[in-house]
Amino acid sequence: MCVALVAAVAVVAAAGALSSSLLGSRFLNETISRTMAAAQQDFSENLAKEALRARSMAAMVAGNTQVQKLLAARDREALAALLVPEFEAIKREEGVTQMQFHLAPATSFLRLHRPEKFGDDLSSFRRTVVEANSSGKAIFGLENGVEGLGVRGVLPVLSGGQKVGTFEVGLSFGQPFFAAYKKTTGYDVVFFIRKGDRLERFASTLPDDEAVPADLLERGLQGQSEVRTVSVGARSVAVVGAPVTDYRGDTIGTYAIVADISVFNSILDQARLATVAIFLVGLVVALLFAFALNRRILAPMRGMTQAMGALAQGQHDVTVPSVGRQDEIGNMAAAMQTFKEAMIARDATEAEARRLSAHADAQGAAAELERRRSESERAAVAERLDLVVRELGTGLALLAEGDLGHRIEQNFSAEYEKVKDDFNATVAKLQQTMREIASNTDSMKSGSVEISQAADDLARRTEQQASSVEETAAALDELTATVRQTAESARLASEATELVKQEADHSTGIVRDAIEAMGGIEKSAEEISQIVGVIDEIAFQTNLLALNASVEAARAGDAGKGFAVVASEVRALAQRSAGAAKEIKTLITASSLEVDKGVALVGQTGDALQRMAGGISQATRLVAGIAAAAQEQASGLHEVNASVAEMDQATQQNAAMAEESTAAAHSLSEEADRLAALVGRFRLGETGGTAPLRAVAHSMRAAQARTGRAA
């Protein structure tokens, strides 16, 4: 029995150690798979964000009214004067490599990065430009052009509802992009572009002597993402491959995310060492328990069984073991010692009877009756002793078989009654002890089942919470990017509004100058009117003089006829001068009225421009406030995002601990089953007990409830 118990405990410990090791390996593999899937998703989102950033920057320029009008008018010089001075700052701050306008289908109209080059046809290799011009839709994403692979954003430019061309923004996409990704995430990435039937390395953060397996790259090119643990150089890493698609969704290459898993392997090695240590400790404890059980119970019981067999064979010189112990084994040994002394007394009685029989034979026939009586007494004593030996032998045999419910019910003679009572009391105490062990085993089994169920439920809820937190983190990432883009758009809108305000202020000055000029015109008209009045008066006086000259010529008769002709001409000239002066005065009067109206209209225009400037100033302040608020929101969302990321990490750790608790609970349940099987070898009768492990299960259920409320 001792050997079987040790073997069972060793098997249980080994099974627990093996299952813990397997669970640890599986959990590690799942953790690596989830980590690599998240890294792949993050890299894909970074590519998508770059494409969206190119589209947004292109939309800011393509949506400018002044740009639309200049492109519609094909005014290249004005467009260059407006935008080329700003390109260097945008290139330096935003990582822009090129900006250019195109005319349909794909003719370069103006390159902000190379203003001197224009007019060339790009339709043979710039499919994004051709599609944007033909479809009138925004085209953005990766495109492999003459200058290599780049992130493009091409938008149609509309003027008066008509397409007048397209505008393109090209972002830097090369080694700096991948270096920034590694700095942010800590993962290496290697990026390949398909060139015919081979893959050409485009960019990589791996050292030159570290290469990714070619078959994994081929699977990634086919869209079969597979996480694999390989050796790259001198490192043990996890690698996942994925396809690279252009703006149309066509596969143009593949990339691989490489993560160093040395830390994970170290954790797994430590877990395996801990498992081996637990197995060895369990084995040592089992050996110590078996040794103690053998020394305290099994060995004394074997000794008493042997002693009882020797006594049954009449060997009265045998020594009863464990006499003097203060426990059930000691009580049984004391009862056996009493039985031994009774057998010795019986033998002495028989010897005395034989002596008396011999004496009776010598005494003759008178002693015959006494001899027969002695023989009858000896037979009775022998019968009573045989009964005691048989009952004790049966009880010990059943006890050796594990039956602790057997009691000696046969009545013994008075001198052997104490042996029966001591045996029954010993077996009863042993039965009670084993019953308590069985009860505790049942309680352990029940509690371990509840713990296992609670741990399973807790692990499931923790996993759900981890998934919810991960989804929340992803949503916050998208919201943060949107708010950051809104803040940038608001800043650009604020700058554009400020430019409009400056133009309005300049227009107000022009209107003021126009009012002053019209005032000068009005003053000049008044002076001309005065001069015309003088001319009219001179014409009137000249007419009078001509009339007087005509009168005098008439008085002179024939001598004054020539003078009369001259006077008549002078009079006609004076009349024409008066008529012309009158017409001029009428025109000047009308012009003065029109000038007055013009002054009034220009004044109203100036007032409207001033009100517009005030409105633009207020709009500028509001847009600036919106930009500041959006920036604050972006900062706040960034902090919230960081907190959610920490919460996500803590939740993942809780999920890992919950899975470990689940595995431990299942292992405990299996060990409880095996212990119950061992105790089941004893027939104990009715059992009952408490459930001391139920408190643990209730605690785990409470933790599960708190986790559910937190989720």
C-alpha positions in Angstrom: 0.0 0.0 0.0 2.8 2.4 0.8 4.5 1.8 -2.5 1.2 2.3 -4.3 0.6 5.6 -2.5 4.1 6.9 -3.3 3.6 5.8 -6.9 0.2 7.5 -7.2 1.5 10.8 -5.7 4.5 10.7 -8.0 2.3 10.2 -11.0 0.0 13.0 -9.9 3.0 15.3 -9.3 4.5 14.4 -12.7 1.2 14.9 -14.5 0.7 18.2 -12.8 4.3 19.3 -13.7 3.8 18.1 -17.3 0.4 19.8 -17.7 1.8 23.0 -16.2 4.7 23.0 -18.6 2.4 22.3 -21.6 0.0 25.0 -20.5 2.9 27.4 -20.1 4.2 26.7 -23.5 0.7 27.0 -25.1 0.0 30.3 -23.2 3.4 31.6 -24.3 2.7 30.7 -28.0 -0.7 32.3 -27.8 0.8 35.5 -26.2 3.4 35.7 -29.0 0.7 35.1 -31.6 -1.5 37.9 -30.2 1.5 40.2 -29.8 2.6 39.7 -33.4 -0.9 40.1 -34.8 -1.2 43.4 -32.9 2.2 44.5 -34.3 1.1 43.6 -37.8 -2.2 45.5 -37.3 -0.3 48.5 -36.0 2.1 48.6 -38.9 -0.8 48.3 -41.4 -2.6 51.2 -39.6 0.6 53.3 -39.8 0.7 52.8 -43.6 -3.0 53.7 -43.8 -2.5 56.8 -41.7 0.3 58.0 -43.9 -2.0 57.6 -46.9 -4.8 59.5 -45.2 -2.3 62.3 -44.2 -1.3 62.7 -47.8 -5.0 62.9 -48.8 -5.8 65.5 -46.1 -2.8 67.7 -47.1 -3.8 67.5 -50.8 -7.4 68.3 -49.8 -6.3 71.5 -48.0 -4.7 72.9 -51.2 -7.2 71.5 -53.7 -10.1 73.1 -51.7 -8.5 76.6 -51.7 -10.7 79.0 -53.9 -7.7 81.1 -55.0 -5.8 78.0 -56.1 -8.9 76.7 -58.0 -9.3 80.0 -59.9 -5.6 80.2 -60.8 -5.5 76.6 -62.0 -8.7 77.2 -64.0 -7.0 80.2 -65.6 -3.8 78.2 -66.2 -1.9 80.9 -64.5 1.3 79.0 -63.6 3.3 82.0 -62.5 0.7 83.1 -60.0 0.3 79.6 -58.6 4.1 79.3 -58.2 4.3 82.7 -56.6 1.5 81.7 -54.1 2.7 78.2 -53.2 6.4 77.6 -54.0 7.7 79.8 -51.1 5.8 77.7 -48.7 7.0 74.3 -50.0 10.3 74.2 -48.3 8.8 74.7 -44.8 6.1 72.0 -45.5 8.8 69.6 -46.8 10.9 70.2 -43.7 8.0 70.0 -41.1 5.7 67.4 -42.7 8.2 65.1 -44.6 6.7 65.9 -48.0 8.9 65.0 -51.0 6.8 66.4 -53.8 3.7 68.5 -54.6 2.4 69.1 -58.1 -0.6 70.1 -60.2 -1.7 68.1 -63.3 -3.9 68.6 -66.3 -6.0 65.8 -67.7 -5.1 63.1 -68.4 -1.7 63.3 -66.6 0.3 66.3 -67.8 2.4 68.0 -65.3 1.4 71.7 -64.9 3.4 72.8 -61.9 5.9 71.0 -59.7 6.3 72.9 -56.4 9.5 70.9 -55.7 10.8 71.6 -59.3 9.0 74.7 -60.7 11.3 74.8 -63.8 10.0 71.4 -65.1 6.5 71.1 -66.5 4.5 70.0 -69.5 5.7 66.4 -69.5 3.2 63.6 -69.9 3.0 61.2 -66.9 0.2 59.0 -68.1 2.4 56.0 -68.9 3.6 55.4 -65.3 1.5 57.6 -62.9 -1.8 55.6 -62.7 -3.0 57.5 -59.6 -3.0 60.8 -61.5 -4.7 59.2 -64.5 -7.4 57.7 -62.3 -8.0 60.9 -60.3 -8.4 62.9 -63.5 -10.7 60.4 -65.2 -12.9 59.5 -62.1 -12.9 62.8 -60.3 -12.4 61.0 -57.1 -9.6 61.1 -54.4 -6.9 58.5 -55.0 -4.5 57.8 -52.2 -2.1 55.0 -51.0 1.2 53.4 -52.1 2.3 53.8 -55.7 5.5 52.6 -57.4 6.6 55.4 -59.7 9.8 56.5 -61.5 11.3 57.8 -58.3 10.4 54.6 -56.4 7.7 53.6 -54.0 5.9 56.4 -52.3 2.8 57.4 -50.4 0.6 59.5 -52.7 -2.6 61.5 -52.3 -4.1 62.8 -55.5 -7.4 64.9 -55.5 -9.3 66.6 -58.3 -9.4 70.4 -58.3 -12.8 71.9 -59.1 -13.7 75.4 -60.1 -17.3 76.4 -60.7 -18.3 72.7 -60.4 -16.0 71.8 -63.2 -12.8 69.7 -63.1 -9.8 71.8 -63.9 -7.0 69.4 -63.0 -5.6 67.5 -60.0 -3.2 68.2 -57.1 -0.8 65.6 -55.7 1.0 65.3 -52.4 3.8 62.7 -52.1 5.2 61.8 -48.6 8.6 60.4 -47.7 8.5 56.6 -47.5 11.8 55.0 -46.8 14.2 54.0 -44.1 13.2 56.9 -41.8 9.6 55.6 -41.7 10.7 52.1 -40.7 13.3 53.4 -38.2 10.5 55.5 -36.6 8.3 52.5 -36.3 11.0 50.5 -34.6 11.7 53.3 -32.2 8.0 53.5 -31.3 7.3 49.8 -31.0 10.6 48.1 -30.5 9.9 45.7 -33.4 12.1 45.2 -36.4 10.6 45.3 -39.9 11.9 44.3 -43.3 10.0 45.5 -46.4 10.3 43.9 -49.9 8.9 45.0 -53.3 8.2 42.5 -56.0 10.4 42.9 -59.1 9.2 40.4 -61.7 9.5 37.0 -60.2 11.8 38.0 -57.3 11.6 40.1 -54.1 13.9 43.1 -53.7 14.6 44.6 -50.3 13.2 48.1 -50.1 14.0 49.0 -46.4 14.9 47.1 -43.2 15.8 47.8 -39.6 17.5 44.4 -39.3 21.3 44.1 -39.5 22.6 42.9 -42.8 23.7 39.5 -41.5 20.1 38.7 -40.3 17.7 37.4 -42.9 14.1 36.3 -42.7 13.2 32.8 -44.1 12.3 33.1 -47.8 9.3 30.7 -47.5 7.8 32.8 -44.8 8.1 35.9 -47.1 6.5 33.9 -49.9 3.6 32.9 -47.7 3.2 36.6 -46.6 3.2 37.6 -50.3 0.3 35.2 -50.8 -1.6 36.7 -47.9 -1.0 33.8 -45.5 0.0 35.5 -42.3 1.9 32.9 -40.2 3.6 33.6 -36.8 6.8 31.5 -36.7 9.6 31.2 -34.1 13.0 31.1 -35.9 16.6 32.0 -35.3 17.7 35.2 -37.1 21.4 35.6 -36.7 22.2 34.9 -33.0 18.7 35.7 -31.8 15.5 33.8 -31.2 12.7 35.8 -32.7 9.1 35.6 -33.7 8.3 36.5 -37.3 5.0 37.2 -39.1 4.7 38.1 -42.8 2.0 40.0 -44.6 1.3 41.3 -48.1 1.9 44.9 -49.2 -0.9 46.4 -51.3 -1.0 49.6 -53.4 -3.8 52.2 -53.7 -5.8 49.7 -55.8 -5.4 46.8 -53.3 -3.1 44.9 -55.6 -0.2 43.0 -53.9 3.1 44.7 -54.8 5.3 43.1 -52.1 5.5 41.8 -48.6 6.8 42.8 -45.2 7.8 40.9 -42.1 7.6 42.0 -38.4 10.4 40.6 -36.3 10.2 40.6 -32.5 12.9 39.4 -30.1 11.3 36.7 -27.8 14.4 36.0 -25.6 12.4 37.4 -22.7 9.5 35.1 -23.3 11.9 32.1 -23.6 13.5 33.1 -20.3 10.1 33.2 -18.6 9.2 29.8 -20.0 12.5 28.3 -18.9 12.0 29.7 -15.4 8.5 28.3 -15.4 9.8 24.9 -16.4 12.4 25.0 -13.7 9.8 26.0 -11.2 7.6 23.1 -12.4 10.5 20.6 -12.0 11.2 22.0 -8.6 7.5 21.6 -7.6 7.5 18.0 -8.9 10.6 17.2 -6.9 9.2 18.9 -3.8 5.9 16.9 -4.3 7.9 13.7 -4.7 9.9 14.4 -1.6 6.8 15.2 0.4 5.2 12.0 -0.9 8.2 10.0 0.2 8.2 11.6 3.6 4.5 11.0 4.0 4.9 7.4 2.9 7.8 6.9 5.3 5.9 8.4 8.1 2.8 6.3 7.3 4.9 3.2 7.1 6.7 4.0 10.3 3.6 5.1 12.3 0.9 2.8 11.1 1.7 0.2 8.5 4.9 -1.2 10.1 3.4 -1.6 13.6 0.3 -3.2 12.1 2.4 -5.7 10.1 4.3 -6.4 13.3 1.2 -7.1 15.3 -0.2 -9.3 12.5 2.9 -11.3 12.6 2.8 -11.5 16.4 -0.8 -12.6 16.3 0.1 -15.4 13.9 2.9 -16.5 16.1 0.6 -16.5 19.1 -2.0 -18.5 17.2 0.7 -21.1 16.5 1.5 -21.3 20.2 4.7 -19.3 20.2 4.3 -17.5 23.6 7.8 -16.0 23.6 7.0 -13.6 20.8 7.3 -9.9 21.7 4.2 -7.7 21.0 5.4 -4.5 19.2 4.2 -0.9 19.9 3.3 -1.7 23.5 3.2 1.6 25.5 2.2 3.9 22.5 -0.4 6.5 23.5 -2.6 6.0 20.4 -4.9 3.5 18.7 -1.9 1.3 17.7 -0.8 1.3 21.3 -4.3 0.3 22.5 -4.3 -2.6 20.0 -0.9 -3.6 21.1 -2.0 -3.6 24.8 -5.0 -5.7 23.9 -2.7 -8.2 22.1 -0.4 -8.2 25.1 -3.4 -9.1 27.3 -4.3 -11.8 24.8 -0.7 -13.1 25.0 -0.7 -13.2 28.8 -4.1 -15.0 28.7 -2.6 -17.6 26.4 0.4 -18.0 28.7 -2.0 -18.4 31.6 -4.0 -21.0 29.6 -0.8 -23.0 28.9 0.1 -22.8 32.6 -3.4 -24.0 33.4 -3.1 -26.9 30.9 0.3 -27.8 32.4 -1.2 -27.7 35.9 -4.0 -29.8 34.6 -1.7 -32.4 33.2 0.2 -32.4 36.4 -3.0 -32.9 38.3 -4.0 -35.6 35.9 -0.8 -37.5 36.5 -1.3 -37.1 40.2 -4.9 -38.3 39.8 -3.8 -41.4 38.0 -1.5 -42.2 40.8 -4.3 -41.7 43.3 -6.4 -44.2 41.5 -10.0 -44.5 40.5 -11.0 -41.9 43.1 -9.2 -39.2 41.1 -10.7 -40.3 37.7 -13.7 -38.2 38.2 -11.6 -35.2 39.1 -9.5 -35.8 36.0 -12.5 -35.8 33.7 -13.7 -32.6 35.3 -10.4 -31.0 34.7 -10.3 -32.1 31.1 -13.8 -30.7 30.6 -12.6 -27.4 32.1 -9.5 -27.4 29.8 -11.7 -28.1 26.8 -13.9 -25.2 27.7 -10.9 -22.9 28.2 -9.4 -24.0 24.9 -12.7 -23.5 23.1 -13.1 -19.9 24.5 -9.4 -19.2 23.6 -9.9 -20.5 20.0 -13.0 -18.3 19.7 -11.0 -15.3 20.7 -8.1 -16.2 18.3 -10.6 -16.7 15.4 -12.4 -13.5 15.9 -9.2 -11.5 16.3 -7.7 -13.2 13.2 -10.8 -12.3 11.2 -10.8 -8.7 12.4 -7.1 -8.2 11.7 -7.5 -9.8 8.2 -10.4 -7.5 7.4 -8.5 -4.6 8.8 -5.5 -5.5 6.6 -7.9 -5.5 3.6 -9.0 -1.9 4.4 -12.4 -2.7 6.0 -12.6 -0.3 9.0 -16.3 -1.0 9.5 -15.9 -4.5 11.0 -16.5 -4.9 14.7 -16.2 -8.1 16.9 -19.8 -8.8 18.0 -19.1 -12.2 19.5 -19.3 -12.3 23.2 -16.0 -13.4 24.9 -15.5 -14.8 28.3 -14.9 -12.2 31.1 -11.1 -12.6 31.0 -11.1 -11.9 27.2 -13.8 -9.2 27.0 -11.3 -6.4 27.4 -9.4 -7.7 24.4 -12.6 -7.4 22.3 -13.3 -3.9 23.6 -9.8 -2.7 23.0 -9.8 -4.1 19.5 -13.2 -2.5 18.7 -12.2 0.8 20.2 -8.9 0.9 18.2 -10.7 0.1 14.9 -13.4 2.7 15.7 -10.8 5.4 16.3 -8.9 4.4 13.1 -12.2 4.4 11.2 -13.0 7.9 12.5 -9.5 9.1 11.5 -9.8 7.7 8.0 -13.4 9.0 7.8 -12.1 12.6 8.5 -9.4 12.1 5.9 -12.1 11.0 3.4 -14.4 13.9 4.4 -11.5 16.4 3.9 -10.8 14.7 0.6 -14.4 15.1 -0.5 -14.3 18.7 0.7 -11.1 19.2 -1.2 -12.5 17.7 -4.3 -15.7 19.7 -4.1 -13.8 22.9 -3.3 -11.3 22.3 -6.1 -14.2 21.8 -8.6 -15.8 25.1 -7.5 -12.4 26.8 -7.7 -11.9 25.3 -11.1 -15.3 26.5 -12.3 -14.7 30.0 -10.8 -11.3 30.2 -12.3 -12.7 29.2 -15.7 -15.4 31.8 -15.4 -12.9 34.4 -14.2 -10.5 33.6 -17.0 -13.3 33.9 -19.5 -14.5 37.2 -18.2 -10.9 38.5 -17.9 -10.3 37.6 -21.5 -13.5 39.4 -22.5 -12.4 42.4 -20.5 -9.0 42.3 -22.2 -10.7 42.1 -25.6 -13.0 45.1 -24.7 -10.0 47.2 -23.4 -8.1 46.3 -26.6 -11.0 47.4 -28.8 -11.3 50.6 -26.6 -7.6 51.3 -27.1 -8.0 50.8 -30.9 -11.0 53.2 -31.0 -9.1 55.8 -28.9 -6.2 55.5 -31.4 -8.5 56.3 -34.3 -10.2 59.1 -32.3 -6.9 60.6 -31.4 -5.7 60.5 -35.0 -9.0 62.1 -36.1 -8.8 64.9 -33.4 -5.1 65.5 -34.3 -6.1 65.8 -37.9 -9.0 68.2 -37.0 -6.6 70.3 -34.9 -4.2 70.5 -37.9 -7.1 71.4 -40.2 -8.3 74.1 -37.7 -4.8 75.5 -37.6 -4.5 75.7 -41.4 -8.0 77.2 -41.5 -6.9 79.8 -38.9 -3.9 80.7 -41.0 -6.1 80.9 -44.2 -8.6 83.1 -42.3 -5.8 85.4 -41.2 -4.7 85.8 -44.8 -8.3 86.6 -45.8 -8.4 89.3 -43.0 -5.2 90.9 -44.3 -6.7 91.0 -47.8 -9.9 92.6 -46.5 -7.9 95.2 -44.6 -5.9 95.9 -47.8 -9.2 96.2 -49.7 -10.5 98.6 -47.1 -7.5 100.9 -47.7 -8.1 100.7 -51.5 -11.7 101.8 -51.0 -10.6 104.6 -48.8 -8.2 105.8 -51.5 -10.9 105.5 -54.1 -13.2 107.7 -51.9 -10.5 110.3 -51.7 -9.9 110.1 -55.5 -13.6 110.6 -56.2 -13.6 113.5 -53.8 -10.8 115.0 -55.9 -12.8 114.4 -59.0 -15.8 116.1 -57.5 -13.8 119.1 -56.5 -12.3 119.3 -60.0 -15.8 119.1 -61.5 -16.8 122.1 -59.3 -13.8 124.1 -60.5 -14.6 123.2 -64.1 -18.2 124.3 -63.5 -17.0 127.6 -62.3 -14.7 128.0 -65.3 -17.7 127.1 -67.6 -19.7 129.8 -65.8 -17.1 132.3 -66.6 -17.0 131.2 -70.2 -20.8 131.5 -70.3 -20.7 135.0 -68.9 -18.0 136.0 -71.4 -20.1 134.6 -74.2 -23.1 136.7 -72.9 -21.0 139.9 -72.8 -19.6 139.1 -76.2 -23.1 138.7 -77.5 -24.1 142.1 -76.1 -21.0 143.7 -77.6 -21.8 142.1 -81.0 -25.4 143.4 -80.7 -24.2 146.9 -80.0 -21.7 146.7 -82.8 -24.5 145.7 -85.2 -26.6 148.6 -84.0 -23.8 151.0 -84.6 -23.0 149.5 -88.0 -26.6 150.1 -89.0 -26.4 153.7 -88.0 -23.3 154.1 -90.1 -25.0 153.0 -93.3 -22.9 151.6 -96.1 -19.7 152.4 -94.3 -20.6 150.1 -91.5 -21.7 147.1 -93.5 -18.4 145.3 -93.2 -18.3 145.9 -89.5 -21.9 144.6 -89.3 -20.8 141.3 -90.9 -18.0 140.9 -88.4 -20.3 141.7 -85.6 -22.8 139.1 -86.8 -20.1 136.4 -86.9 -18.9 137.4 -83.5 -22.5 137.2 -82.2 -23.0 133.8 -83.7 -19.7 132.6 -82.2 -20.7 134.0 -78.8 -24.1 132.2 -79.1 -22.3 128.9 -80.0 -19.9 129.4 -77.1 -22.8 130.0 -74.7 -24.6 126.9 -76.0 -21.4 124.8 -75.6 -20.8 126.1 -72.2 -24.4 125.3 -71.2 -24.0 121.7 -72.5 -20.6 121.4 -70.6 -22.3 122.7 -67.5 -25.1 120.2 -67.9 -22.6 117.3 -68.4 -20.5 118.4 -65.4 -23.7 118.6 -63.3 -24.7 115.1 -64.3 -21.1 113.9 -63.8 -21.1 115.5 -60.3 -24.3 113.6 -59.5 -22.8 110.3 -60.8 -19.6 111.0 -58.8 -21.7 111.6 -55.7 -23.5 108.3 -56.3 -20.1 106.6 -56.8 -18.7 108.1 -53.6 -21.8 106.9 -51.7 -21.5 103.4 -53.2 -17.7 103.3 -52.5 -18.4 104.4 -49.0 -21.0 101.7 -48.6 -18.4 99.2 -50.0 -15.9 100.5 -47.5 -18.4 100.1 -44.6 -19.2 96.5 -45.9 -15.5 95.7 -46.1 -15.0 97.0 -42.6 -17.9 94.9 -41.3 -16.5 91.9 -43.2 -13.1 92.5 -41.7 -14.6 92.6 -38.3 -16.5 89.4 -39.0 -13.3 87.8 -40.4 -11.4 88.9 -37.2 -14.1 87.3 -35.1 -14.0 84.1 -37.3 -10.2 84.1 -37.0 -10.5 84.2 -33.2 -13.1 81.5 -33.2 -11.1 79.3 -35.5 -8.0 79.9 -33.4 -10.0 78.9 -30.3 -11.2 75.8 -32.1 -7.7 74.9 -33.1 -6.5 75.4 -29.5 -9.4 73.3 -28.1 -8.7 70.6 -30.7 -5.1 70.6 -29.7 -6.0 70.3 -26.0 -8.5 67.5 -26.9 -5.7 65.7 -28.8 -3.4 66.0 -25.8 -6.1 64.8 -23.5 -6.9 61.9 -25.7 -3.3 61.0 -25.9 -3.1 60.8 -22.1 -6.3 58.8 -22.0 -4.9 56.5 -24.7 -1.8 56.0 -22.7 -3.9 55.1 -19.6 -6.0 52.7 -21.6 -2.8 51.1 -23.0 -1.6 50.6 -19.4 -5.0 49.2 -18.5 -4.8 46.9 -21.5 -1.4 45.6 -20.3 -2.6 45.1 -16.8 -5.7 43.3 -18.1 -3.5 41.0 -20.3 -1.4 40.2 -17.2 -4.6 39.5 -15.2 -5.8 37.2 -18.0 -2.5 35.3 -17.9 -2.7 34.9 -14.1 -6.3 33.8 -14.5 -5.3 31.1 -17.0 -2.5 30.0 -14.7 -5.0 29.8 -11.8 -7.4 27.8 -14.0 -4.6 25.3 -14.8 -3.6 25.1 -11.1 -7.3 24.5 -10.1 -7.7 21.8 -12.7 -4.5 20.1 -11.5 -5.7 20.4 -7.9 -9.0 18.8 -8.8 -7.3 15.9 -10.5 -5.0 15.4 -7.5 -8.1 15.5 -5.2 -9.7 12.8 -7.4 -6.6 10.6 -7.1 -6.5 11.1 -3.3 -10.1 10.2 -3.1 -9.4 7.1 -5.0 -6.7 6.1 -2.6 -8.9 6.8 0.4 -11.7 4.9 -1.3 -9.7 1.7 -0.8 -10.9 1.8 2.8 -14.5 0.9 3.5 -15.5 3.5 6.0 -19.3 3.4 6.0 -21.2 6.7 6.0 -19.0 9.9 5.8 -19.7 13.6 6.2 -17.6 16.7 6.5 -17.2 20.3 5.8 -15.9 22.1 2.7 -12.9 24.1 3.7 -12.0 24.9 0.2 -15.4 26.5 -0.6 -14.1 29.8 0.9 -11.5 29.9 -1.9 -14.1 29.4 -4.5 -16.3 32.1 -3.0 -13.3 34.4 -3.0 -12.7 33.7 -6.7 -16.3 34.3 -7.5 -16.2 37.6 -5.7 -13.1 38.5 -7.7 -15.0 37.5 -10.9 -17.9 39.7 -9.9 -15.6 42.7 -9.3 -14.0 42.0 -12.7 -17.4 41.9 -14.4 -18.4 45.3 -12.8 -15.1 46.8 -13.8 -15.6 45.6 -17.4 
